[in-house]
Amino acid sequence: MLRSLVYVSRSLVPDTDASSMIADIVAVGSERNAACGVTGALVYSGNHFAQLLEGPDTAVERLLTSIRADGRHTDLLVVRDTEVEERQFDGWGLAYNGRSSFIDKHIAPLVRGDPPANDRARQSEVTSLIRMMTEFVKDD
């Protein structure tokens, strides 16, 4: 079994430095993830991040600890943490396909902690976010 974790966070990346900072995040993240057997995807909207990590439990936990300490974002919230049998991003150290302001409206309520109607509604929001991440990062 593999651990699959999705978090959302609020970006602290200045717009003027966004291109170079995000390129650095992707380059370092791809190398780091590959070295520890983790795959995943990153979405950056300008205001928020959403990232899916999948791999061995200890590796995902170690990466999450490092990610929490990164000063380029704040208000990190894990919105899904589960076991899966197969990877969604097999072969991708860190899939990324550019900035997407469209996806911000789907990340923002999760970061703010807007109350869902119920647990099923929250799960639906997270599932929808993951589906969009999958389509967005693999659409190249």
C-alpha positions as CSV (number, residue, x, y, z in Angstrom):
1,M,0.0,0.0,0.0
2,L,1.0,3.6,-0.7
3,R,0.1,6.7,1.2
4,S,-1.7,9.5,-0.8
5,L,-1.8,12.9,0.7
6,V,-3.3,16.1,-0.6
7,Y,-2.7,19.5,1.0
8,V,-3.7,23.0,0.2
9,S,-2.0,26.2,1.4
10,R,-1.9,30.0,0.9
11,S,1.0,31.3,-1.2
12,L,3.4,33.9,0.1
13,V,5.3,34.0,-3.2
14,P,5.5,37.6,-4.5
15,D,4.0,37.9,-7.9
16,T,7.2,39.5,-9.2
17,D,9.3,36.5,-8.2
18,A,6.7,33.8,-9.0
19,S,8.2,32.3,-12.2
20,S,11.6,31.7,-10.7
21,M,10.4,30.6,-7.3
22,I,7.9,28.1,-8.7
23,A,10.5,26.8,-11.2
24,D,12.8,26.2,-8.1
25,I,10.1,24.5,-6.2
26,V,9.4,22.1,-9.1
27,A,13.1,21.4,-9.8
28,V,14.0,20.7,-6.2
29,G,10.7,18.9,-5.5
30,S,11.1,16.6,-8.6
31,E,14.6,15.6,-7.5
32,R,13.7,15.2,-3.9
33,N,10.6,13.2,-4.6
34,A,12.3,10.9,-7.0
35,A,15.1,10.2,-4.5
36,C,12.7,9.0,-1.9
37,G,10.2,7.1,-4.2
38,V,7.4,9.7,-4.0
39,T,5.4,10.9,-7.0
40,G,2.8,13.6,-7.3
41,A,1.6,16.8,-8.7
42,L,1.7,20.5,-7.8
43,V,-0.8,23.2,-8.8
44,Y,-0.1,26.9,-8.2
45,S,-2.8,29.4,-8.8
46,G,-1.0,32.6,-7.8
47,N,-2.8,32.8,-4.5
48,H,-2.7,29.1,-3.4
49,F,-0.9,25.8,-3.8
50,A,-2.4,22.3,-3.9
51,Q,-0.1,19.3,-3.9
52,L,-0.7,15.6,-4.1
53,L,2.1,13.3,-2.8
54,E,2.0,9.5,-3.1
55,G,4.5,7.0,-1.9
56,P,5.8,5.1,1.1
57,D,4.4,6.4,4.4
58,T,7.7,7.5,6.0
59,A,8.8,9.3,2.8
60,V,5.5,11.2,2.5
61,E,5.7,12.1,6.2
62,R,9.3,13.4,5.9
63,L,8.4,15.5,2.8
64,L,5.3,16.9,4.5
65,T,7.5,18.0,7.5
66,S,9.8,19.8,5.1
67,I,7.0,21.3,3.1
68,R,5.3,22.6,6.3
69,A,8.5,24.5,7.2
70,D,8.8,26.2,3.8
71,G,8.3,29.9,4.1
72,R,6.9,30.3,0.6
73,H,3.4,29.4,1.9
74,T,1.3,29.4,5.0
75,D,-2.0,28.0,6.3
76,L,-1.2,24.4,5.1
77,L,-4.1,22.1,5.5
78,V,-4.1,18.4,4.7
79,V,-7.4,17.7,3.0
80,R,-6.9,14.0,2.2
81,D,-4.6,11.4,3.7
82,T,-5.4,7.9,2.8
83,E,-3.9,4.6,1.6
84,V,-4.1,3.7,-2.1
85,E,-3.1,0.7,-4.1
86,E,-1.7,2.5,-7.1
87,R,-0.3,5.8,-8.0
88,Q,-2.2,8.5,-9.9
89,F,1.1,10.2,-11.0
90,D,3.3,7.2,-11.7
91,G,6.5,8.4,-13.4
92,W,6.1,12.0,-12.3
93,G,8.5,13.1,-9.6
94,L,6.4,16.3,-9.4
95,A,4.0,17.0,-12.3
96,Y,3.5,20.7,-12.9
97,N,2.0,22.4,-16.0
98,G,2.2,26.1,-15.2
99,R,0.1,28.5,-13.2
100,S,-3.7,28.1,-13.2
101,S,-5.8,30.9,-11.8
102,F,-8.9,28.9,-12.7
103,I,-8.3,26.3,-10.0
104,D,-8.0,29.0,-7.3
105,K,-11.8,29.0,-6.8
106,H,-11.6,25.3,-5.9
107,I,-8.6,25.6,-3.5
108,A,-9.5,28.8,-1.7
109,P,-12.5,27.4,0.2
110,L,-10.5,24.5,1.4
111,V,-7.6,26.8,2.7
112,R,-10.1,29.1,4.4
113,G,-11.8,26.1,6.0
114,D,-15.2,27.1,4.7
115,P,-17.6,24.8,6.3
116,P,-19.0,22.2,3.9
117,A,-22.6,21.1,4.2
118,N,-21.4,17.8,5.5
119,D,-18.5,15.4,5.3
120,R,-19.7,14.0,2.0
121,A,-19.7,17.5,0.5
122,R,-16.1,18.1,1.7
123,Q,-15.0,14.8,0.2
124,S,-16.7,15.8,-3.0
125,E,-14.8,19.1,-3.0
126,V,-11.5,17.3,-2.5
127,T,-12.2,14.7,-5.1
128,S,-13.1,17.4,-7.6
129,L,-9.8,19.2,-6.8
130,I,-7.8,16.0,-7.3
131,R,-9.6,15.3,-10.6
132,M,-8.8,18.9,-11.8
133,M,-5.2,18.5,-10.7
134,T,-4.9,15.3,-12.7
135,E,-6.4,16.8,-15.8
136,F,-4.4,20.0,-15.5
137,V,-1.0,18.6,-14.9
138,K,-1.3,15.8,-17.4
139,D,-2.7,18.1,-20.1
140,D,0.6,18.9,-22.0
